[in-house]
Amino acid sequence: MQLKPINQQVVAVVGASSGIGRATALQFAKRGAKVVVSGRSEAKLASLVDEIRGFGAEASAIVADVSVFDQVKAIADHTVEVYGRLDTWVHVPAIGLFATFDNITPEEFKHVIDVDLMGQVYGAMAALPHLKREGRGALIHISSMEGRRSLPYQSAYSAAKHGIEGFTEAMRVELQHEKIPISVTSVKPAVINTPFWNNGLTKLGVKPAGIPPYYDPRLVADAILHVAEHPTRDFFVGDAARALDALQRLSPELVDSLLLLIGFPLQQTDQPKSPEDRNNFYEPVPDDTRIDGDFNNQVIPSVSDWLDKNPVVKWGAVAGVAALALLATQVGKDGGRV
């Protein structure tokens, strides 16, 4: 499967007002792509378009609520109307709800599913006809490490992310069966330092936090641009995401024990916050166009991201380790004689 170079692509970035989406839209534009950005706030989108046009790139904006299919479809249609085609669809939006399961109302749980899961479903449904017409392209869905392992206080969010994994796996195989060269990627970030933690609805009594370490949102944007050119099934962002995936495969019970130890205290700050305080659960937070959140002092680099983007080096290193292990085994059998 061959995808176009970034500088030849028309890209729709849904959920581009702040955080990962904003960083992604800016990187696509800086690499020469024509970009359509979408979100719930016209003012925040306008500031992004101005920033993109300020360095000489092309961008257009459309306001949309991803929980409404017709508005999501309008994003894809607008992209084709303005630029003539759609090459890559990046679906980012998610809202957070931090509470124990028995302290969530049915309406609240459903709203998280409507935005975080059904929004992604609507995005794929809206983009696929245009990608099929083009004859190739990329669907990039921003899931989470919580698509592999749920966390306490985040049952609705985790359920939505598991749902993303379910429908994208089915859709991917269907496209392969039809021999349609559309890449379907699930990007699974670890804990990312974005305003997500500031803007979530919380019933914990305090501002929520991620379980550290945190990673730079630009790492996620880098991964998105990579898979927009290189067909990829899954891409974890952050060493911690890959470590959690490995532990979950090895022993879910071990992960249970770890979460019982650290999963509750580390998701709470000492900053009071009530459900009535500012959040983006039903409406966007005005004027918050930040890419980075409040946890810069806990952000660390990730080595495994670079390795996954350079598979020749990665598998060369694996082969080297395997060869050394084989040599050590042989030396042991020979009693130390080589």
Kinemage of the C-alpha trace (Angstrom):
@kinemage 1
@onewidth
@group {chain A} dominant
@subgroup {mainchain}
@vectorlist {calphas} color= white
{ca met a 1} P 0.000 0.000 0.000
{ca gln a 2} L 1.442 3.346 -1.054
{ca leu a 3} L 0.435 6.614 0.609
{ca lys a 4} L 1.182 10.068 -0.747
{ca pro a 5} L 4.007 12.205 0.659
{ca ile a 6} L 2.759 14.721 3.212
{ca asn a 7} L 3.402 17.679 0.900
{ca gln a 8} L 1.004 16.196 -1.646
{ca gln a 9} L -1.807 15.470 0.798
{ca val a 10} L -5.122 17.069 1.682
{ca val a 11} L -5.694 16.362 5.369
{ca ala a 12} L -8.710 16.819 7.635
{ca val a 13} L -7.815 17.161 11.316
{ca val a 14} L -10.888 16.825 13.508
{ca gly a 15} L -10.502 18.193 17.014
{ca ala a 16} L -7.821 20.721 16.117
{ca ser a 17} L -8.590 23.561 18.533
{ca ser a 18} L -5.959 22.629 21.129
{ca gly a 19} L -3.687 19.858 22.375
{ca ile a 20} L -2.780 16.975 20.084
{ca gly a 21} L -5.096 18.109 17.290
{ca arg a 22} L -3.640 21.598 17.116
{ca ala a 23} L -0.059 20.307 17.180
{ca thr a 24} L -0.932 17.845 14.403
{ca ala a 25} L -2.571 20.438 12.157
{ca leu a 26} L 0.426 22.740 12.512
{ca gln a 27} L 2.895 19.966 11.665
{ca phe a 28} L 0.940 18.877 8.592
{ca ala a 29} L 0.793 22.473 7.383
{ca lys a 30} L 4.500 23.056 8.008
{ca arg a 31} L 5.262 19.930 5.954
{ca gly a 32} L 3.282 21.321 3.004
{ca ala a 33} L -0.112 19.596 3.325
{ca lys a 34} L -3.369 21.420 2.664
{ca val a 35} L -5.258 21.247 5.938
{ca val a 36} L -8.897 21.440 6.969
{ca val a 37} L -9.330 21.904 10.714
{ca ser a 38} L -12.456 21.331 12.737
{ca gly a 39} L -13.670 21.775 16.288
{ca arg a 40} L -16.539 23.214 18.310
{ca ser a 41} L -15.177 26.768 18.676
{ca glu a 42} L -15.112 29.109 15.686
{ca ala a 43} L -12.803 31.555 17.448
{ca lys a 44} L -10.210 28.918 18.342
{ca leu a 45} L -10.245 27.512 14.815
{ca ala a 46} L -9.815 31.018 13.381
{ca ser a 47} L -6.687 31.545 15.477
{ca leu a 48} L -5.277 28.247 14.181
{ca val a 49} L -6.005 29.084 10.547
{ca asp a 50} L -4.363 32.486 11.015
{ca glu a 51} L -1.281 30.800 12.494
{ca ile a 52} L -1.063 28.337 9.603
{ca arg a 53} L -1.531 31.000 6.950
{ca gly a 54} L 1.023 33.116 8.775
{ca phe a 55} L 3.818 30.764 7.677
{ca gly a 56} L 2.480 30.512 4.115
{ca ala a 57} L 0.513 27.242 4.262
{ca glu a 58} L -3.070 26.556 3.183
{ca ala a 59} L -5.854 25.918 5.674
{ca ser a 60} L -9.615 26.072 5.979
{ca ala a 61} L -11.864 25.651 9.024
{ca ile a 62} L -15.329 24.273 9.709
{ca val a 63} L -17.141 24.197 13.045
{ca ala a 64} L -18.594 20.803 13.970
{ca asp a 65} L -19.763 18.755 16.940
{ca val a 66} L -18.579 15.176 16.392
{ca ser a 67} L -21.538 13.711 18.264
{ca val a 68} L -23.750 14.766 15.323
{ca phe a 69} L -23.206 12.704 12.159
{ca asp a 70} L -24.391 15.374 9.712
{ca gln a 71} L -21.865 17.841 11.131
{ca val a 72} L -19.034 15.299 10.819
{ca lys a 73} L -20.084 14.512 7.250
{ca ala a 74} L -19.958 18.229 6.535
{ca ile a 75} L -16.250 18.250 7.453
{ca ala a 76} L -15.436 15.655 4.795
{ca asp a 77} L -17.685 17.309 2.219
{ca his a 78} L -16.151 20.724 2.948
{ca thr a 79} L -12.647 19.295 2.490
{ca val a 80} L -13.520 17.960 -0.963
{ca glu a 81} L -15.345 21.154 -1.943
{ca val a 82} L -12.372 23.350 -1.013
{ca tyr a 83} L -9.441 21.184 -2.126
{ca gly a 84} L -10.979 18.682 -4.524
{ca arg a 85} L -10.203 15.511 -2.559
{ca leu a 86} L -9.406 13.958 0.818
{ca asp a 87} L -6.207 11.954 1.388
{ca thr a 88} L -5.957 11.605 5.164
{ca trp a 89} L -8.534 11.832 7.942
{ca val a 90} L -7.243 12.348 11.494
{ca his a 91} L -9.857 11.996 14.244
{ca val a 92} L -8.758 13.322 17.636
{ca pro a 93} L -11.661 14.633 19.795
{ca ala a 94} L -12.318 13.171 23.227
{ca ile a 95} L -13.849 14.409 26.457
{ca gly a 96} L -12.950 13.148 29.908
{ca leu a 97} L -15.134 12.194 32.877
{ca phe a 98} L -13.322 11.379 36.117
{ca ala a 99} L -15.506 9.529 38.638
{ca thr a 100} L -16.145 6.086 40.028
{ca phe a 101} L -18.540 4.102 37.845
{ca asp a 102} L -21.332 4.218 40.431
{ca asn a 103} L -21.111 8.001 40.532
{ca ile a 104} L -21.781 8.475 36.816
{ca thr a 105} L -25.265 9.054 35.448
{ca pro a 106} L -26.481 7.117 32.404
{ca glu a 107} L -26.691 10.404 30.496
{ca glu a 108} L -23.072 11.278 31.301
{ca phe a 109} L -21.770 7.856 30.322
{ca lys a 110} L -23.717 7.998 27.053
{ca his a 111} L -22.370 11.460 26.268
{ca val a 112} L -18.779 10.220 26.572
{ca ile a 113} L -19.623 7.350 24.210
{ca asp a 114} L -21.352 9.751 21.793
{ca val a 115} L -18.261 11.962 21.551
{ca asp a 116} L -15.320 9.604 22.109
{ca leu a 117} L -16.620 6.526 20.244
{ca met a 118} L -19.531 7.484 18.000
{ca gly a 119} L -17.642 10.594 16.894
{ca gln a 120} L -14.855 8.320 15.644
{ca val a 121} L -17.405 6.039 13.970
{ca tyr a 122} L -19.035 9.011 12.263
{ca gly a 123} L -15.612 10.221 11.129
{ca ala a 124} L -14.820 6.942 9.407
{ca met a 125} L -18.279 6.813 7.842
{ca ala a 126} L -17.912 10.365 6.516
{ca ala a 127} L -14.367 9.977 5.222
{ca leu a 128} L -14.494 6.495 3.660
{ca pro a 129} L -16.574 7.352 0.560
{ca his a 130} L -14.125 10.120 -0.362
{ca leu a 131} L -11.059 7.965 0.288
{ca lys a 132} L -12.538 5.144 -1.790
{ca arg a 133} L -13.226 7.568 -4.618
{ca glu a 134} L -9.606 8.730 -4.456
{ca gly a 135} L -8.472 5.080 -4.571
{ca arg a 136} L -6.200 5.263 -1.527
{ca gly a 137} L -5.668 7.174 1.679
{ca ala a 138} L -5.389 6.959 5.441
{ca leu a 139} L -7.871 6.812 8.311
{ca ile a 140} L -6.054 7.706 11.525
{ca his a 141} L -8.008 7.231 14.742
{ca ile a 142} L -6.596 8.547 18.004
{ca ser a 143} L -7.318 5.873 20.562
{ca ser a 144} L -5.318 5.479 23.775
{ca met a 145} L -3.363 2.972 25.804
{ca glu a 146} L -6.740 2.723 27.552
{ca gly a 147} L -7.935 0.954 24.427
{ca arg a 148} L -5.820 -1.941 25.699
{ca arg a 149} L -6.116 -1.453 29.458
{ca ser a 150} L -8.901 0.394 31.294
{ca leu a 151} L -8.112 2.655 34.237
{ca pro a 152} L -10.086 3.394 37.398
{ca tyr a 153} L -12.004 6.690 37.444
{ca gln a 154} L -12.219 6.542 33.625
{ca ser a 155} L -14.716 3.751 32.873
{ca ala a 156} L -16.628 5.664 30.178
{ca tyr a 157} L -13.471 6.927 28.439
{ca ser a 158} L -11.895 3.464 28.550
{ca ala a 159} L -15.073 1.875 27.182
{ca ala a 160} L -15.032 4.311 24.259
{ca lys a 161} L -11.379 3.612 23.487
{ca his a 162} L -11.977 -0.153 23.562
{ca gly a 163} L -14.829 0.454 21.125
{ca ile a 164} L -12.501 2.252 18.720
{ca glu a 165} L -10.277 -0.819 18.635
{ca gly a 166} L -13.289 -3.013 17.897
{ca phe a 167} L -14.724 -1.178 14.933
{ca thr a 168} L -11.387 -0.276 13.329
{ca glu a 169} L -10.230 -3.902 13.390
{ca ala a 170} L -13.412 -5.026 11.632
{ca met a 171} L -13.277 -2.160 9.121
{ca arg a 172} L -9.612 -2.817 8.336
{ca val a 173} L -10.253 -6.448 7.410
{ca glu a 174} L -13.300 -5.495 5.328
{ca leu a 175} L -11.212 -3.034 3.312
{ca gln a 176} L -8.513 -5.666 2.810
{ca his a 177} L -11.169 -8.134 1.652
{ca glu a 178} L -12.382 -5.576 -0.897
{ca lys a 179} L -8.738 -4.918 -1.905
{ca ile a 180} L -9.146 -1.200 -1.242
{ca pro a 181} L -5.762 0.356 -0.318
{ca ile a 182} L -6.858 2.495 2.628
{ca ser a 183} L -4.618 2.410 5.676
{ca val a 184} L -6.480 2.200 9.007
{ca thr a 185} L -4.347 3.134 12.002
{ca ser a 186} L -5.058 3.231 15.716
{ca val a 187} L -2.677 5.612 17.488
{ca lys a 188} L -2.476 4.753 21.181
{ca pro a 189} L -0.831 7.483 23.257
{ca ala a 190} L 0.306 7.092 26.842
{ca val a 191} L -0.405 9.990 29.227
{ca ile a 192} L 0.070 13.190 27.230
{ca asn a 193} L 0.609 16.667 28.669
{ca thr a 194} L -2.361 18.457 27.082
{ca pro a 195} L -5.234 20.564 28.532
{ca phe a 196} L -7.313 17.346 28.678
{ca trp a 197} L -6.663 17.128 32.422
{ca asn a 198} L -7.738 20.735 32.966
{ca asn a 199} L -10.897 20.436 30.903
{ca gly a 200} L -12.345 17.114 32.038
{ca leu a 201} L -15.500 16.903 34.137
{ca thr a 202} L -14.474 15.622 37.557
{ca lys a 203} L -16.406 14.248 40.495
{ca leu a 204} L -13.261 13.499 42.493
{ca gly a 205} L -13.352 16.824 44.310
{ca val a 206} L -9.998 17.795 42.817
{ca lys a 207} L -8.496 18.510 39.412
{ca pro a 208} L -7.654 15.152 37.806
{ca ala a 209} L -4.234 14.090 36.583
{ca gly a 210} L -2.729 11.351 34.469
{ca ile a 211} L -0.617 8.566 35.905
{ca pro a 212} L 2.919 9.801 35.131
{ca pro a 213} L 5.131 9.919 33.207
{ca tyr a 214} L 3.721 12.427 30.753
{ca tyr a 215} L 4.794 12.831 27.125
{ca asp a 216} L 4.894 15.842 24.826
{ca pro a 217} L 1.798 16.139 22.584
{ca arg a 218} L 4.133 16.797 19.652
{ca leu a 219} L 5.272 13.166 19.946
{ca val a 220} L 1.717 12.135 19.081
{ca ala a 221} L 1.662 14.587 16.180
{ca asp a 222} L 4.962 13.122 14.945
{ca ala a 223} L 3.443 9.632 15.074
{ca ile a 224} L 0.353 10.779 13.176
{ca leu a 225} L 2.436 12.291 10.375
{ca his a 226} L 4.536 9.125 10.233
{ca val a 227} L 1.532 6.817 9.795
{ca ala a 228} L 0.011 9.235 7.267
{ca glu a 229} L 2.914 8.260 4.980
{ca his a 230} L 3.650 4.733 6.213
{ca pro a 231} L 0.717 2.298 6.501
{ca thr a 232} L 0.644 1.105 10.112
{ca arg a 233} L -1.849 -0.967 12.076
{ca asp a 234} L -1.126 0.292 15.605
{ca phe a 235} L 1.261 2.925 16.880
{ca phe a 236} L 1.889 3.358 20.591
{ca val a 237} L 3.192 6.758 21.671
{ca gly a 238} L 5.388 6.771 24.760
{ca asp a 239} L 7.498 4.018 26.282
{ca ala a 240} L 4.956 3.700 29.112
{ca ala a 241} L 2.179 2.793 26.664
{ca arg a 242} L 4.236 -0.056 25.214
{ca ala a 243} L 5.221 -1.218 28.701
{ca leu a 244} L 1.596 -1.231 29.858
{ca asp a 245} L 0.529 -3.162 26.754
{ca ala a 246} L 3.227 -5.764 27.412
{ca leu a 247} L 2.255 -6.101 31.082
{ca gln a 248} L -1.429 -6.430 30.212
{ca arg a 249} L -0.628 -9.229 27.746
{ca leu a 250} L 1.580 -10.937 30.337
{ca ser a 251} L -0.710 -10.667 33.356
{ca pro a 252} L -3.856 -8.535 33.677
{ca glu a 253} L -3.903 -9.450 37.370
{ca leu a 254} L -0.459 -7.885 37.800
{ca val a 255} L -1.734 -4.665 36.216
{ca asp a 256} L -4.734 -4.799 38.572
{ca ser a 257} L -2.330 -4.900 41.507
{ca leu a 258} L -0.286 -1.998 40.173
{ca leu a 259} L -3.390 0.108 39.623
{ca leu a 260} L -4.657 -0.664 43.120
{ca leu a 261} L -1.327 0.681 44.379
{ca ile a 262} L -0.918 3.815 42.247
{ca gly a 263} L -3.985 4.251 40.027
{ca phe a 264} L -6.124 6.131 42.530
{ca pro a 265} L -3.766 8.623 44.242
{ca leu a 266} L -1.800 9.510 41.105
{ca gln a 267} L -4.948 10.543 39.209
{ca gln a 268} L -5.703 13.249 41.763
{ca thr a 269} L -3.964 16.571 42.267
{ca asp a 270} L -4.239 18.673 45.422
{ca gln a 271} L -6.101 21.417 43.511
{ca pro a 272} L -9.817 21.545 44.448
{ca lys a 273} L -12.288 21.305 41.574
{ca ser a 274} L -16.024 20.667 41.530
{ca pro a 275} L -18.259 19.373 38.713
{ca glu a 276} L -19.527 22.940 38.284
{ca asp a 277} L -16.043 24.351 37.633
{ca arg a 278} L -14.916 25.062 34.074
{ca asn a 279} L -14.843 21.994 31.838
{ca asn a 280} L -15.463 21.098 28.186
{ca phe a 281} L -17.886 18.225 28.757
{ca tyr a 282} L -20.830 19.858 27.009
{ca glu a 283} L -19.366 23.103 25.659
{ca pro a 284} L -15.845 24.113 24.541
{ca val a 285} L -13.684 26.054 26.974
{ca pro a 286} L -13.356 29.577 25.541
{ca asp a 287} L -9.936 30.868 24.484
{ca asp a 288} L -8.013 27.733 25.519
{ca thr a 289} L -5.875 27.055 22.445
{ca arg a 290} L -2.886 25.611 24.268
{ca ile a 291} L -1.039 22.566 22.995
{ca asp a 292} L 0.624 21.830 26.348
{ca gly a 293} L -1.008 21.183 29.697
{ca asp a 294} L 0.143 21.942 33.235
{ca phe a 295} L 2.539 19.027 33.783
{ca asn a 296} L 5.669 20.150 31.894
{ca asn a 297} L 7.863 19.201 34.862
{ca gln a 298} L 6.795 15.535 34.477
{ca val a 299} L 7.308 15.232 30.697
{ca ile a 300} L 9.963 12.744 29.590
{ca pro a 301} L 11.261 11.608 26.163
{ca ser a 302} L 10.371 8.276 24.551
{ca val a 303} L 12.975 6.030 22.925
{ca ser a 304} L 10.669 3.359 21.513
{ca asp a 305} L 8.768 5.850 19.326
{ca trp a 306} L 11.917 6.499 17.317
{ca leu a 307} L 12.603 2.780 16.992
{ca asp a 308} L 9.090 2.097 15.693
{ca lys a 309} L 9.555 4.779 13.058
{ca asn a 310} L 12.843 3.176 12.017
{ca pro a 311} L 12.054 -0.551 11.738
{ca val a 312} L 15.366 -1.447 10.055
{ca val a 313} L 17.270 -0.172 13.092
{ca lys a 314} L 14.716 -1.722 15.481
{ca trp a 315} L 14.833 -5.204 13.982
{ca gly a 316} L 18.578 -4.961 13.508
{ca ala a 317} L 18.886 -4.329 17.240
{ca val a 318} L 16.548 -7.242 17.987
{ca ala a 319} L 18.584 -9.507 15.721
{ca gly a 320} L 21.781 -8.346 17.411
{ca val a 321} L 20.413 -9.119 20.874
{ca ala a 322} L 19.200 -12.522 19.675
{ca ala a 323} L 22.619 -13.295 18.197
{ca leu a 324} L 24.360 -12.325 21.445
{ca ala a 325} L 21.941 -14.494 23.420
{ca leu a 326} L 22.598 -17.424 21.090
{ca leu a 327} L 26.341 -16.897 21.406
{ca ala a 328} L 26.097 -16.756 25.205
{ca thr a 329} L 24.077 -19.986 25.204
{ca gln a 330} L 26.689 -21.697 23.036
{ca val a 331} L 29.501 -20.474 25.250
{ca gly a 332} L 27.684 -21.867 28.259
{ca lys a 333} L 27.291 -25.253 26.594
{ca asp a 334} L 30.975 -25.331 25.775
{ca gly a 335} L 31.905 -24.604 29.369
{ca gly a 336} L 33.353 -21.219 28.501
{ca arg a 337} L 35.470 -22.487 25.608
{ca val a 338} L 34.969 -20.640 22.311
